[in-house]
Amino acid sequence: MDDVLVHVTDETIDPGDLATRFYSRHPDAAVATFAGFVRDFNDYGRVDSLFLECYVEMATRVLNDLGNKAKQRFGLRAWQIVHRYGEMETADPIVFVATSADHRVEAFAACEFVMDTLKTDAPFWKREHSGGAGHWVTVKGVDTDRRERWSTEDLDQ
């Protein structure tokens, strides 16, 4: 998987290993990484597990397009997105993003751009389970707002 930019999988991912491999392949001036994990809570209380459904081929295409947009917009040298789907327990890693650029500002911004856009645009559907009951998670207004700011934000700041 070292040369794969996007990997959508139902297998466990190891963000530490992914980061170490990315760092070793891209020892550029600035590398930013993000790892997201299944939370044990939501707006309504405790979460026991999460089922993440996806259309793998479409998700792969959307994430590739997103990574390429980030590369172009922020002048990235390299990037990687790894996303899980399927049944996961709390504290399981669900997503890993890495970006490499000449400067930290671009590396951080690109990583944030990818996550903000992924949360609203990628074809993943979450069903949280708690106490035997489950409910589908909808996109939150704050996520839509974070996504929208990339359409209007002046990147020269």
N, CA and C of each residue as an Amber inpcrd file, in Angstrom:
protein
   471
   0.8170000  -1.1970000   0.0000000   0.0000000   0.0000000   0.0000000
   0.8600000   1.2610000   0.0000000   2.1670000   1.1400000   0.0120000
   3.0430000   2.3020000   0.0930000   2.8280000   3.3070000  -1.0190000
   2.5300000   2.8580000  -2.2320000   2.3610000   3.7770000  -3.3500000
   0.9040000   4.1120000  -3.6330000  -0.0040000   3.6210000  -2.8110000
  -1.4210000   3.8720000  -3.0130000  -1.7940000   5.1840000  -2.3320000
  -2.3950000   6.0890000  -3.0800000  -2.7840000   7.3750000  -2.5170000
  -4.0730000   7.2750000  -1.7210000  -5.0090000   6.4520000  -2.1900000
  -6.2880000   6.2600000  -1.5070000  -6.4910000   4.7680000  -1.2840000
  -6.8800000   4.4400000  -0.0640000  -7.1900000   3.0530000   0.2500000
  -8.4710000   3.0450000   1.0800000  -9.5260000   2.4310000   0.5570000
 -10.7990000   2.2810000   1.2580000 -10.8960000   0.8020000   1.5920000
 -11.0080000   0.4910000   2.8780000 -10.8810000  -0.8940000   3.3110000
 -11.8380000  -1.2300000   4.4460000 -12.1690000  -2.5060000   4.5570000
 -12.9450000  -2.9750000   5.7020000 -12.0350000  -3.6340000   6.7360000
 -10.7320000  -3.5310000   6.5290000  -9.7590000  -4.0890000   7.4690000
  -9.2620000  -3.0120000   8.4390000  -8.7930000  -3.4440000   9.5910000
  -8.2530000  -2.5260000  10.5910000  -7.0870000  -1.7340000  10.0050000
  -7.0300000  -0.4510000  10.3480000  -5.9030000   0.3760000   9.9160000
  -5.0860000   0.7810000  11.1460000  -3.8080000   1.0250000  10.9360000
  -2.9000000   1.4260000  12.0100000  -2.3220000   2.7970000  11.6670000
  -2.9050000   3.8710000  12.2220000  -2.4360000   5.2110000  11.8830000
  -0.9600000   5.4460000  12.1860000  -0.4510000   4.8630000  13.2540000
   0.9690000   5.0240000  13.5910000   1.8650000   4.4370000  12.5160000
   1.5250000   3.2460000  12.0650000   2.2910000   2.6040000  10.9980000
   2.1540000   3.3750000   9.6910000   0.9420000   3.8140000   9.3770000
   0.7330000   4.5910000   8.1550000   1.5460000   5.8830000   8.1870000
   1.5460000   6.5700000   9.3280000   2.3100000   7.8160000   9.4540000
   3.8050000   7.5590000   9.3100000   4.3030000   6.5370000   9.9800000
   5.7320000   6.2170000   9.8990000   6.1490000   5.9330000   8.4660000
   5.3420000   5.1510000   7.7530000   5.6690000   4.8470000   6.3550000
   5.5930000   6.1000000   5.4720000   4.5970000   6.9470000   5.7280000
   4.4800000   8.1830000   4.9460000   5.6930000   9.0880000   5.2100000
   6.0620000   9.2450000   6.4780000   7.2310000  10.0740000   6.8250000
   8.4880000   9.5640000   6.1420000   8.6760000   8.2550000   6.1400000
   9.9050000   7.7030000   5.5660000   9.9640000   7.8840000   4.0490000
   8.8040000   7.9060000   3.3910000   8.7700000   8.0930000   1.9390000
   8.7670000   9.5580000   1.5250000   8.3780000  10.4370000   2.4550000
   8.2340000  11.8540000   2.1210000   8.8620000  12.7320000   3.2060000
  10.1610000  12.6800000   3.3210000  10.8230000  13.5120000   4.3390000
  10.9700000  14.9550000   3.8580000   9.8570000  15.5390000   3.4330000
   9.8670000  16.8960000   2.9160000   9.8940000  17.8860000   4.0730000
   9.8240000  19.1420000   3.7670000   9.9350000  20.1790000   4.7860000
   8.8130000  20.1260000   5.8190000   7.6140000  19.7670000   5.3910000
   6.4790000  19.7500000   6.3200000   5.5360000  18.5990000   5.9940000
   5.1940000  17.8370000   7.0140000   4.2270000  16.7520000   6.8720000
   3.1980000  16.9080000   7.9900000   1.9300000  16.8780000   7.6220000
   0.8470000  16.9220000   8.5970000   0.0370000  15.6390000   8.4550000
  -0.3940000  15.1070000   9.5780000  -1.2300000  13.9100000   9.5470000
  -2.4480000  14.1200000  10.4440000  -3.4980000  13.3870000  10.1260000
  -4.7050000  13.3750000  10.9430000  -5.1800000  11.9390000  11.0470000
  -5.5370000  11.5320000  12.2470000  -6.1490000  10.2200000  12.4530000
  -7.4540000  10.4310000  13.2080000  -8.5280000   9.8660000  12.6880000
  -9.8250000   9.9460000  13.3450000 -10.2270000   8.5760000  13.8720000
 -10.8660000   8.5690000  15.0270000 -11.2540000   7.3360000  15.7010000
 -12.7510000   7.3490000  15.9890000 -13.3430000   6.1740000  16.1240000
 -14.7550000   6.0700000  16.4630000 -14.9390000   6.5840000  17.8880000
 -15.8030000   7.5870000  18.0390000 -16.0810000   8.1710000  19.3610000
 -16.9930000   7.2600000  20.1640000 -16.8860000   7.3730000  21.4880000
 -17.7650000   6.6070000  22.3690000 -18.9550000   7.4450000  22.8330000
 -19.2030000   8.5610000  22.1400000 -20.3220000   9.4260000  22.4860000
 -20.8250000  10.1380000  21.2300000 -22.0370000  10.6440000  21.3250000
 -22.5910000  11.5200000  20.2900000 -23.4340000  12.5680000  21.0010000
 -24.2190000  13.3160000  20.2560000 -25.0470000  14.3690000  20.8620000
 -26.1140000  13.8160000  21.7990000 -26.3870000  12.5090000  21.7020000
 -27.4710000  11.9130000  22.4710000 -26.9920000  11.0400000  23.6220000
 -25.6930000  10.8040000  23.7030000 -25.1840000   9.9630000  24.7850000
 -24.0950000   9.0150000  24.3160000 -24.0880000   7.8420000  24.9060000
 -23.0590000   6.8360000  24.6770000 -23.2120000   6.1620000  23.3100000
 -22.0690000   5.8330000  22.7060000 -22.0430000   5.0530000  21.4660000
 -21.2430000   3.7820000  21.7530000 -21.8130000   2.6320000  21.3930000
 -21.1420000   1.3510000  21.6050000 -20.3300000   0.9130000  20.3930000
 -20.8650000   1.1960000  19.2070000 -20.1790000   0.7920000  17.9780000
 -20.7050000   1.6330000  16.8260000 -20.0520000   1.4620000  15.6800000
 -20.4100000   2.2200000  14.4890000 -20.3660000   1.2910000  13.2880000
 -21.3770000   1.4020000  12.4500000 -21.3420000   0.7140000  11.1650000
 -21.2230000   1.7920000  10.1060000 -20.2120000   1.7000000   9.2850000
 -19.9800000   2.6670000   8.2210000 -20.1610000   1.9620000   6.8910000
 -21.1770000   2.3740000   6.1700000 -21.4710000   1.8070000   4.8660000
 -20.8510000   2.6930000   3.7930000 -20.4150000   2.0800000   2.7060000
 -19.8890000   2.8930000   1.6080000 -19.9660000   2.1180000   0.3040000
 -19.9050000   2.8780000  -0.7630000 -19.7920000   2.3470000  -2.1110000
 -18.3130000   2.5150000  -2.4440000 -17.5370000   1.4410000  -2.3450000
 -16.0740000   1.5020000  -2.3780000 -15.5370000   2.1840000  -3.6340000
 -16.0400000   1.8060000  -4.7900000 -15.5050000   2.3850000  -6.0310000
 -15.7520000   3.8870000  -6.0900000 -16.9580000   4.3070000  -5.7050000
 -17.2740000   5.7340000  -5.7190000 -16.4700000   6.4760000  -4.6550000
 -16.3690000   5.9080000  -3.4660000 -15.5950000   6.5390000  -2.3990000
 -14.1380000   6.7010000  -2.8180000 -13.5860000   5.6890000  -3.4440000
 -12.1990000   5.7560000  -3.9100000 -12.0340000   6.8830000  -4.9210000
 -12.9630000   6.9780000  -5.8470000 -12.8960000   8.0490000  -6.8550000
 -13.0160000   9.4320000  -6.2170000 -13.9870000   9.6000000  -5.3170000
 -14.1910000  10.8930000  -4.6550000 -12.9600000  11.2740000  -3.8330000
 -12.3940000  10.3330000  -3.1110000 -11.2130000  10.6270000  -2.2900000
  -9.9900000  10.9240000  -3.1560000  -9.8490000  10.2220000  -4.2890000
  -8.7570000  10.5480000  -5.2230000  -8.9150000  11.9640000  -5.7630000
 -10.1210000  12.3240000  -6.1650000 -10.3750000  13.6790000  -6.6570000
 -10.0710000  14.7080000  -5.5690000 -10.4760000  14.4140000  -4.3560000
 -10.2320000  15.3190000  -3.2360000  -8.7360000  15.4930000  -2.9720000
  -8.0020000  14.3980000  -2.9580000  -6.5570000  14.4810000  -2.7570000
  -5.8700000  15.2720000  -3.8540000  -6.3020000  15.0610000  -5.0830000
  -5.7200000  15.8100000  -6.2050000  -6.0620000  17.2970000  -6.1360000
  -7.2810000  17.6260000  -5.6900000  -7.6390000  19.0400000  -5.4940000
  -6.7610000  19.6680000  -4.4190000  -6.5440000  18.9380000  -3.3340000
  -5.6840000  19.4400000  -2.2550000  -4.2590000  19.6370000  -2.7660000
  -3.7830000  18.6920000  -3.5590000  -2.4220000  18.7980000  -4.1070000
  -2.2860000  20.0600000  -4.9510000  -3.2540000  20.2830000  -5.8010000
  -3.2100000  21.4560000  -6.6790000  -3.3780000  22.7520000  -5.8820000
  -4.3340000  22.7760000  -4.9880000  -4.6530000  24.0070000  -4.2490000
  -3.5510000  24.4250000  -3.2910000  -2.8780000  23.4480000  -2.6560000
  -1.9040000  23.7550000  -1.6230000  -0.4650000  23.4410000  -2.0350000
  -0.2780000  23.0360000  -3.2770000   1.0670000  22.7420000  -3.7550000
   1.7130000  21.5660000  -3.0360000   0.9450000  20.5350000  -2.7710000
   1.4690000  19.3790000  -2.0330000   2.4920000  18.6220000  -2.8580000
   3.4590000  18.0700000  -2.1560000   4.4120000  17.1510000  -2.7780000
   3.8240000  15.7350000  -2.7950000   3.0600000  15.4110000  -1.7400000
   2.4800000  14.0690000  -1.6250000   1.2780000  14.1340000  -0.6900000
   0.4290000  13.1120000  -0.7890000  -0.7330000  13.0050000   0.0870000
  -1.1910000  11.5590000   0.1280000  -1.9760000  11.2330000   1.1590000
  -2.5490000   9.8940000   1.2800000  -3.8220000   9.9730000   2.1120000
  -4.8320000   9.2040000   1.7110000  -6.0770000   9.0900000   2.4690000
  -6.3970000   7.6030000   2.6070000  -6.5850000   7.1550000   3.8380000
  -6.9910000   5.7740000   4.1160000  -8.2710000   5.8530000   4.9430000
  -9.3200000   5.1700000   4.4860000 -10.6090000   5.2380000   5.1790000
 -11.1880000   3.8430000   5.3270000 -11.7100000   3.5760000   6.5110000
 -12.3430000   2.2910000   6.7900000 -13.8340000   2.3330000   6.5630000
 -14.4040000   1.1670000   6.3790000 -15.8580000   1.0110000   6.3830000
 -16.1630000  -0.3160000   7.0580000 -17.4370000  -0.5470000   7.3470000
 -17.8390000  -1.7790000   8.0160000 -18.1220000  -1.5340000   9.4870000
 -18.1590000  -2.6120000  10.2470000 -18.4530000  -2.5490000  11.6790000
 -17.1880000  -2.2070000  12.4550000 -17.2990000  -1.2180000  13.3480000
 -16.1550000  -0.7900000  14.1590000 -16.5990000  -0.5590000  15.5970000
 -15.6860000  -0.8050000  16.4940000 -15.9100000  -0.5490000  17.9160000
 -15.3900000   0.8560000  18.2510000 -15.8170000   1.3770000  19.3910000
 -15.3000000   2.6710000  19.8150000 -13.7830000   2.5750000  19.9620000
 -13.1220000   3.6650000  19.6650000 -11.6590000   3.8060000  19.6970000
 -10.9610000   3.1600000  18.5070000 -11.7010000   2.5080000  17.6100000
 -11.0830000   1.9740000  16.3950000 -10.7350000   3.1350000  15.4580000
  -9.5770000   3.0750000  14.8030000  -9.2560000   4.0980000  13.8050000
 -10.1690000   3.9640000  12.5990000 -10.6520000   5.1180000  12.1040000
 -11.5810000   5.1150000  10.9900000 -11.0040000   5.8110000   9.7610000
 -10.1240000   6.8110000   9.9690000  -9.5780000   7.5580000   8.8370000
  -8.1650000   8.0400000   9.1580000  -7.3380000   8.0750000   8.1220000
  -5.9760000   8.6010000   8.2190000  -5.7330000   9.4650000   6.9980000
  -5.2290000  10.6750000   7.2370000  -4.8810000  11.5930000   6.1580000
  -3.4680000  12.0960000   6.3990000  -2.6640000  12.1280000   5.3420000
  -1.3130000  12.6870000   5.4200000  -1.0920000  13.6200000   4.2420000
  -0.4450000  14.7420000   4.5170000  -0.1110000  15.7010000   3.4700000
   1.3360000  16.1510000   3.6520000   1.9990000  16.3660000   2.5460000
   3.3960000  16.7840000   2.5650000   3.5520000  17.9950000   1.6480000
   4.2090000  19.0440000   2.1780000   4.3770000  20.2850000   1.4170000
   5.7160000  20.9310000   1.7730000   6.0300000  21.9960000   1.0710000
   7.2700000  22.7280000   1.3450000   7.2050000  23.5000000   2.6570000
   5.9950000  23.8490000   3.0950000   5.8270000  24.6550000   4.3030000
   4.6870000  24.1130000   5.1540000   4.7680000  24.3170000   6.4600000
   3.7760000  23.7840000   7.4000000   2.3790000  24.3300000   7.1650000
   2.2710000  25.6180000   6.8000000   0.9470000  26.2160000   6.6010000
   0.1720000  25.4420000   5.5470000   0.8110000  25.1320000   4.4340000
   0.1430000  24.3980000   3.3650000  -0.1590000  22.9610000   3.7740000
   0.7630000  22.3200000   4.4790000   0.5420000  20.9350000   4.9080000
  -0.6470000  20.8520000   5.8640000  -0.6920000  21.7430000   6.8710000
  -1.8200000  21.7570000   7.8090000  -3.1290000  22.0910000   7.1020000
  -3.1200000  23.1330000   6.2700000  -4.3410000  23.5570000   5.5880000
  -4.8760000  22.4510000   4.6790000  -3.9890000  21.7890000   3.9670000
  -4.4140000  20.7180000   3.0680000  -5.0470000  19.5700000   3.8540000
  -4.4560000  19.2160000   4.9690000  -4.9900000  18.1320000   5.7960000
  -6.3880000  18.5100000   6.3140000  -6.5300000  19.7450000   6.7590000
  -7.8250000  20.2150000   7.2480000  -8.8470000  20.2870000   6.1100000
  -8.4380000  20.7690000   4.9610000  -9.3040000  20.8290000   3.7780000
  -9.8250000  19.4340000   3.4170000  -8.9360000  18.4640000   3.4080000
  -9.3350000  17.0940000   3.0720000 -10.3890000  16.5970000   4.0560000
 -10.1410000  16.7650000   5.3520000 -11.1020000  16.2640000   6.3380000
 -12.4280000  17.0130000   6.2780000 -12.3740000  18.3330000   6.1530000
 -13.6160000  19.1110000   6.0960000 -14.4540000  18.7310000   4.8790000
 -13.8050000  18.4680000   3.7700000 -14.5170000  18.1240000   2.5410000
 -14.9700000  16.6710000   2.5580000 -14.1240000  15.7970000   3.0570000
 -14.4550000  14.3690000   3.1420000 -15.7320000  14.1450000   3.9440000
 -15.8700000  14.8580000   5.0630000 -17.0260000  14.6390000   5.9450000
 -18.3570000  14.9330000   5.2670000 -18.3620000  15.8150000   4.2800000
 -19.6230000  16.1610000   3.6270000 -19.7610000  15.5660000   2.2310000
 -18.6580000  15.3100000   1.5390000 -18.7160000  14.9310000   0.1260000
 -18.4930000  13.4500000  -0.1690000 -17.8110000  12.7470000   0.7140000
 -17.4920000  11.3400000   0.4330000 -18.7070000  10.4550000   0.7180000
 -18.9240000   9.4310000  -0.1050000 -20.1060000   8.5740000   0.0410000
 -19.9440000   7.5030000   1.1250000 -19.9830000   7.9720000   2.3680000
 -19.9770000   7.0980000   3.5380000 -21.2360000   7.4090000   4.3390000
 -21.8600000   6.3680000   4.8840000 -23.0680000   6.5410000   5.6820000
 -22.8560000   5.8490000   7.0160000 -23.0410000   6.6220000   8.1060000
 -22.7740000   6.1250000   9.4620000 -24.0550000   5.7290000  10.1770000
 -23.9640000   4.5860000  10.8460000 -25.0460000   4.1490000  11.7280000
 -24.4150000   3.8580000  13.0860000 -24.7480000   4.6980000  14.0660000
 -24.2300000   4.5140000  15.4230000 -25.1570000   3.5930000  16.2070000
 -24.5510000   2.7480000  17.0400000 -25.3120000   1.8040000  17.8620000
 -25.0500000   2.0980000  19.3360000 -26.1320000   2.0680000  20.1120000
 -26.0290000   2.2850000  21.5560000 -27.1440000   1.5210000  22.2450000
 -26.7670000   0.6720000  23.1810000 -27.7650000  -0.0720000  23.9400000
 -28.7050000  -0.8910000  23.0910000 -28.2220000  -1.4510000  22.0070000
 -29.0420000  -2.2860000  21.1450000 -29.8150000  -1.5250000  20.0860000
 -29.8800000  -0.2200000  20.1900000 -30.5770000   0.5940000  19.1830000
 -29.5490000   1.2800000  18.2920000 -29.9740000   1.5720000  17.0690000
 -29.0780000   2.2580000  16.1500000 -29.7930000   3.3780000  15.4310000
 -29.0140000   4.3720000  15.0030000 -29.6070000   5.4300000  14.1920000
 -28.5640000   5.9330000  13.1920000 -29.0870000   6.3340000  12.0340000
 -28.2290000   6.8690000  10.9860000 -27.8380000   8.2900000  11.3460000
 -26.5850000   8.6270000  11.0990000 -26.0520000   9.9520000  11.4060000
 -26.1680000  10.8340000  10.1700000 -26.6990000  12.0190000  10.3460000
 -26.8040000  12.9680000   9.2390000 -25.6680000  13.9860000   9.3260000
 -25.3880000  14.6520000   8.2210000 -24.3500000  15.6800000   8.1940000
 -24.8040000  16.8370000   9.0780000 -23.9110000  17.2760000   9.9500000
 -24.2200000  18.3740000  10.8650000 -23.9700000  19.7140000  10.1870000
 -24.6930000  20.7090000  10.6530000 -24.5340000  22.0570000  10.1320000
 -23.1110000  22.5680000  10.2600000 -22.4540000  22.2440000  11.3570000
 -21.0730000  22.6940000  11.5580000 -20.1480000  22.0850000  10.5020000
 -20.4190000  20.8480000  10.1050000 -19.6080000  20.2100000   9.0570000
 -19.8390000  20.8860000   7.7110000 -21.0780000  21.2160000   7.4240000
 -21.3900000  21.9250000   6.1850000 -20.7310000  23.3010000   6.1730000
 -20.7690000  23.9850000   7.3180000 -20.1220000  25.3020000   7.4240000
 -18.6200000  25.2040000   7.2200000 -18.0050000  24.1960000   7.8230000
 -16.5480000  24.0240000   7.6720000 -16.2080000  23.7310000   6.2080000
 -17.0350000  22.9490000   5.5420000 -16.8220000  22.6470000   4.1320000
 -16.9730000  23.9080000   3.2890000 -17.9760000  24.6800000   3.5810000
 -18.2770000  25.8840000   2.8060000 -17.1700000  26.9360000   2.9170000
 -16.5120000  27.0080000   4.0430000 -15.4820000  28.0430000   4.2020000
 -14.3440000  27.8720000   3.2050000 -14.1210000  26.6650000   2.7180000
 -13.0670000  26.4420000   1.7400000 -13.4450000  26.9970000   0.3660000
 -14.7280000  27.2810000   0.1740000 -15.1690000  27.8810000  -1.0740000
 -14.9490000  29.3870000  -1.0970000 -14.8380000  29.9920000   0.1040000
 -14.7620000  31.4470000   0.1850000 -13.4930000  31.9730000   0.8480000
 -12.7700000  31.1280000   1.5560000 -11.6090000  31.5850000   2.3250000
 -10.4700000  32.0480000   1.4240000  -9.8550000  33.1540000   1.7980000
  -8.6870000  33.6640000   1.0890000  -7.4730000  32.8760000   1.5580000
  -6.8800000  32.0840000   0.7030000  -5.7650000  31.2120000   1.1000000
  -4.4460000  31.9500000   1.2680000  -4.3880000  33.2340000   0.9350000
  -3.1340000  33.9870000   1.0900000  -2.9610000  34.5370000   2.4950000
  -3.9080000  34.3000000   3.3700000  -3.8050000  34.8400000   4.7340000
  -2.6970000  34.1680000   5.4960000
